[in-house]
Amino acid sequence: MKEELWHRRHAVQIVSALPEDPEDALAVLRLAMQLVTGFLAGSEAPKPAPVIVLAKRFEP
């Protein structure tokens, strides 16, 4: 994927919100990567639930 200017702008916005300590900032970025790969990338359409039909013979 080619990096665009808007990618850099978003990166600057994210970095400006990080803690000042480099170790803390990297920990936050690692957790953010987990959220992106687990939550955003894993957002497949939910599979439909199986349908179960209970049929009973009707006798008047």
N, CA, C and O atoms as a GROMACS GRO file, in nm:
protein
  240
    1MET      N    1   0.084  -0.118   0.000
    1MET     CA    2   0.000   0.000   0.000
    1MET      C    3   0.089   0.124   0.000
    1MET      O    4   0.184   0.133   0.077
    2LYS      N    5   0.056   0.217  -0.085
    2LYS     CA    6   0.133   0.340  -0.095
    2LYS      C    7   0.090   0.436   0.016
    2LYS      O    8  -0.029   0.458   0.039
    3GLU      N    9   0.189   0.492   0.084
    3GLU     CA   10   0.158   0.590   0.187
    3GLU      C   11   0.122   0.722   0.122
    3GLU      O   12   0.192   0.772   0.034
    4GLU      N   13   0.012   0.777   0.165
    4GLU     CA   14  -0.036   0.904   0.113
    4GLU      C   15  -0.017   1.012   0.220
    4GLU      O   16   0.015   0.981   0.335
    5LEU      N   17  -0.036   1.136   0.181
    5LEU     CA   18  -0.020   1.246   0.276
    5LEU      C   19  -0.122   1.236   0.390
    5LEU      O   20  -0.091   1.272   0.504
    6TRP      N   21  -0.242   1.187   0.361
    6TRP     CA   22  -0.340   1.179   0.469
    6TRP      C   23  -0.301   1.074   0.571
    6TRP      O   24  -0.338   1.085   0.688
    7HIS      N   25  -0.225   0.970   0.528
    7HIS     CA   26  -0.173   0.872   0.625
    7HIS      C   27  -0.078   0.941   0.722
    7HIS      O   28  -0.085   0.920   0.844
    8ARG      N   29   0.010   1.023   0.668
    8ARG     CA   30   0.107   1.094   0.752
    8ARG      C   31   0.035   1.189   0.847
    8ARG      O   32   0.072   1.200   0.964
    9ARG      N   33  -0.067   1.257   0.798
    9ARG     CA   34  -0.142   1.350   0.883
    9ARG      C   35  -0.208   1.276   1.000
    9ARG      O   36  -0.205   1.323   1.113
   10HIS      N   37  -0.266   1.161   0.972
   10HIS     CA   38  -0.326   1.081   1.079
   10HIS      C   39  -0.220   1.032   1.176
   10HIS      O   40  -0.244   1.030   1.297
   11ALA      N   41  -0.105   0.993   1.126
   11ALA     CA   42   0.004   0.947   1.213
   11ALA      C   43   0.048   1.059   1.307
   11ALA      O   44   0.072   1.035   1.425
   12VAL      N   45   0.058   1.180   1.256
   12VAL     CA   46   0.096   1.294   1.340
   12VAL      C   47  -0.009   1.318   1.448
   12VAL      O   48   0.025   1.348   1.562
   13GLN      N   49  -0.136   1.306   1.412
   13GLN     CA   50  -0.243   1.324   1.511
   13GLN      C   51  -0.236   1.218   1.620
   13GLN      O   52  -0.255   1.248   1.738
   14ILE      N   53  -0.208   1.094   1.580
   14ILE     CA   54  -0.198   0.986   1.679
   14ILE      C   55  -0.078   1.006   1.770
   14ILE      O   56  -0.089   0.993   1.892
   15VAL      N   57   0.036   1.038   1.711
   15VAL     CA   58   0.159   1.056   1.789
   15VAL      C   59   0.146   1.172   1.887
   15VAL      O   60   0.201   1.167   1.997
   16SER      N   61   0.074   1.276   1.848
   16SER     CA   62   0.059   1.391   1.938
   16SER      C   63  -0.022   1.354   2.063
   16SER      O   64  -0.014   1.425   2.164
   17ALA      N   65  -0.097   1.246   2.058
   17ALA     CA   66  -0.177   1.204   2.174
   17ALA      C   67  -0.107   1.098   2.259
   17ALA      O   68  -0.160   1.057   2.362
   18LEU      N   69   0.012   1.053   2.217
   18LEU     CA   70   0.083   0.948   2.290
   18LEU      C   71   0.152   1.004   2.415
   18LEU      O   72   0.179   1.124   2.422
   19PRO      N   73   0.180   0.918   2.513
   19PRO     CA   74   0.256   0.961   2.631
   19PRO      C   75   0.397   1.006   2.590
   19PRO      O   76   0.448   0.965   2.486
   20GLU      N   77   0.457   1.090   2.672
   20GLU     CA   78   0.590   1.141   2.641
   20GLU      C   79   0.698   1.036   2.653
   20GLU      O   80   0.796   1.038   2.578
   21ASP      N   81   0.683   0.943   2.745
   21ASP     CA   82   0.784   0.838   2.764
   21ASP      C   83   0.780   0.743   2.644
   21ASP      O   84   0.675   0.688   2.612
   22PRO      N   85   0.895   0.723   2.578
   22PRO     CA   86   0.897   0.637   2.459
   22PRO      C   87   0.848   0.494   2.485
   22PRO      O   88   0.780   0.436   2.400
   23GLU      N   89   0.882   0.437   2.600
   23GLU     CA   90   0.836   0.300   2.630
   23GLU      C   91   0.684   0.294   2.643
   23GLU      O   92   0.620   0.202   2.593
   24ASP      N   93   0.628   0.393   2.711
   24ASP     CA   94   0.482   0.399   2.725
   24ASP      C   95   0.416   0.420   2.588
   24ASP      O   96   0.314   0.359   2.558
   25ALA      N   97   0.474   0.508   2.508
   25ALA     CA   98   0.418   0.535   2.375
   25ALA      C   99   0.420   0.409   2.289
   25ALA      O  100   0.324   0.381   2.219
   26LEU      N  101   0.529   0.334   2.294
   26LEU     CA  102   0.538   0.210   2.216
   26LEU      C  103   0.439   0.106   2.267
   26LEU      O  104   0.384   0.029   2.188
   27ALA      N  105   0.418   0.101   2.398
   27ALA     CA  106   0.320   0.008   2.453
   27ALA      C  107   0.180   0.042   2.402
   27ALA      O  108   0.103  -0.047   2.366
   28VAL      N  109   0.147   0.170   2.399
   28VAL     CA  110   0.017   0.213   2.348
   28VAL      C  111   0.004   0.176   2.200
   28VAL      O  112  -0.101   0.131   2.157
   29LEU      N  113   0.110   0.196   2.123
   29LEU     CA  114   0.106   0.163   1.980
   29LEU      C  115   0.091   0.013   1.958
   29LEU      O  116   0.022  -0.030   1.866
   30ARG      N  117   0.157  -0.068   2.042
   30ARG     CA  118   0.142  -0.214   2.030
   30ARG      C  119  -0.003  -0.255   2.055
   30ARG      O  120  -0.059  -0.337   1.983
   31LEU      N  121  -0.063  -0.196   2.158
   31LEU     CA  122  -0.204  -0.227   2.187
   31LEU      C  123  -0.295  -0.178   2.075
   31LEU      O  124  -0.394  -0.244   2.042
   32ALA      N  125  -0.262  -0.063   2.017
   32ALA     CA  126  -0.342  -0.012   1.906
   32ALA      C  127  -0.331  -0.106   1.786
   32ALA      O  128  -0.431  -0.128   1.717
   33MET      N  129  -0.213  -0.161   1.761
   33MET     CA  130  -0.197  -0.257   1.651
   33MET      C  131  -0.283  -0.380   1.675
   33MET      O  132  -0.344  -0.432   1.581
   34GLN      N  133  -0.288  -0.427   1.799
   34GLN     CA  134  -0.372  -0.543   1.830
   34GLN      C  135  -0.519  -0.513   1.804
   34GLN      O  136  -0.593  -0.598   1.753
   35LEU      N  137  -0.561  -0.392   1.838
   35LEU     CA  138  -0.700  -0.354   1.814
   35LEU      C  139  -0.730  -0.347   1.664
   35LEU      O  140  -0.836  -0.392   1.619
   36VAL      N  141  -0.637  -0.292   1.589
   36VAL     CA  142  -0.659  -0.280   1.444
   36VAL      C  143  -0.663  -0.417   1.379
   36VAL      O  144  -0.752  -0.444   1.298
   37THR      N  145  -0.568  -0.504   1.413
   37THR     CA  146  -0.564  -0.635   1.348
   37THR      C  147  -0.674  -0.727   1.398
   37THR      O  148  -0.721  -0.812   1.323
   38GLY      N  149  -0.714  -0.712   1.522
   38GLY     CA  150  -0.817  -0.801   1.576
   38GLY      C  151  -0.958  -0.752   1.556
   38GLY      O  152  -1.049  -0.832   1.531
   39PHE      N  153  -0.977  -0.621   1.565
   39PHE     CA  154  -1.113  -0.568   1.560
   39PHE      C  155  -1.148  -0.517   1.420
   39PHE      O  156  -1.248  -0.558   1.362
   40LEU      N  157  -1.065  -0.427   1.368
   40LEU     CA  158  -1.096  -0.368   1.238
   40LEU      C  159  -1.073  -0.464   1.123
   40LEU      O  160  -1.157  -0.476   1.034
   41ALA      N  161  -0.961  -0.534   1.125
   41ALA     CA  162  -0.930  -0.625   1.014
   41ALA      C  163  -1.017  -0.750   1.020
   41ALA      O  164  -1.041  -0.814   0.918
   42GLY      N  165  -1.063  -0.786   1.137
   42GLY     CA  166  -1.144  -0.906   1.151
   42GLY      C  167  -1.293  -0.880   1.140
   42GLY      O  168  -1.373  -0.959   1.190
   43SER      N  169  -1.330  -0.771   1.077
   43SER     CA  170  -1.472  -0.737   1.072
   43SER      C  171  -1.539  -0.797   0.949
   43SER      O  172  -1.588  -0.725   0.862
   44GLU      N  173  -1.541  -0.927   0.944
   44GLU     CA  174  -1.613  -0.995   0.837
   44GLU      C  175  -1.762  -0.985   0.865
   44GLU      O  176  -1.804  -0.963   0.979
   45ALA      N  177  -1.839  -1.001   0.762
   45ALA     CA  178  -1.984  -1.001   0.781
   45ALA      C  179  -2.022  -1.120   0.868
   45ALA      O  180  -1.974  -1.231   0.847
   46PRO      N  181  -2.108  -1.098   0.965
   46PRO     CA  182  -2.146  -1.209   1.052
   46PRO      C  183  -2.217  -1.318   0.972
   46PRO      O  184  -2.295  -1.290   0.881
   47LYS      N  185  -2.188  -1.442   1.007
   47LYS     CA  186  -2.250  -1.554   0.940
   47LYS      C  187  -2.393  -1.570   0.992
   47LYS      O  188  -2.416  -1.555   1.112
   48PRO      N  189  -2.486  -1.599   0.904
   48PRO     CA  190  -2.623  -1.617   0.952
   48PRO      C  191  -2.635  -1.739   1.042
   48PRO      O  192  -2.567  -1.840   1.022
   49ALA      N  193  -2.720  -1.728   1.139
   49ALA     CA  194  -2.742  -1.840   1.231
   49ALA      C  195  -2.815  -1.951   1.158
   49ALA      O  196  -2.896  -1.925   1.069
   50PRO      N  197  -2.787  -2.075   1.194
   50PRO     CA  198  -2.859  -2.185   1.129
   50PRO      C  199  -3.008  -2.178   1.166
   50PRO      O  200  -3.044  -2.141   1.278
   51VAL      N  201  -3.089  -2.213   1.072
   51VAL     CA  202  -3.234  -2.209   1.093
   51VAL      C  203  -3.282  -2.351   1.122
   51VAL      O  204  -3.253  -2.444   1.048
   52ILE      N  205  -3.354  -2.364   1.230
   52ILE     CA  206  -3.410  -2.493   1.269
   52ILE      C  207  -3.562  -2.481   1.262
   52ILE      O  208  -3.620  -2.390   1.321
   53VAL      N  209  -3.623  -2.572   1.191
   53VAL     CA  210  -3.768  -2.570   1.176
   53VAL      C  211  -3.824  -2.692   1.246
   53VAL      O  212  -3.782  -2.805   1.221
   54LEU      N  213  -3.919  -2.669   1.334
   54LEU     CA  214  -3.986  -2.777   1.403
   54LEU      C  215  -4.122  -2.796   1.337
   54LEU      O  216  -4.209  -2.709   1.343
   55ALA      N  217  -4.139  -2.908   1.276
   55ALA     CA  218  -4.266  -2.935   1.206
   55ALA      C  219  -4.341  -3.043   1.282
   55ALA      O  220  -4.284  -3.145   1.321
   56LYS      N  221  -4.468  -3.019   1.302
   56LYS     CA  222  -4.552  -3.116   1.372
   56LYS      C  223  -4.677  -3.136   1.288
   56LYS      O  224  -4.737  -3.041   1.238
   57ARG      N  225  -4.714  -3.258   1.274
   57ARG     CA  226  -4.833  -3.289   1.196
   57ARG      C  227  -4.956  -3.239   1.272
   57ARG      O  228  -4.974  -3.265   1.391
   58PHE      N  229  -5.040  -3.167   1.199
   58PHE     CA  230  -5.162  -3.112   1.259
   58PHE      C  231  -5.276  -3.210   1.237
   58PHE      O  232  -5.305  -3.249   1.123
   59GLU      N  233  -5.341  -3.250   1.344
   59GLU     CA  234  -5.457  -3.338   1.335
   59GLU      C  235  -5.572  -3.271   1.407
   59GLU      O  236  -5.565  -3.248   1.528
   60PRO      N  237  -5.681  -3.238   1.333
   60PRO     CA  238  -5.796  -3.170   1.397
   60PRO      C  239  -5.876  -3.260   1.489
   60PRO      O  240  -5.974  -3.216   1.548
   0.00000   0.00000   0.00000
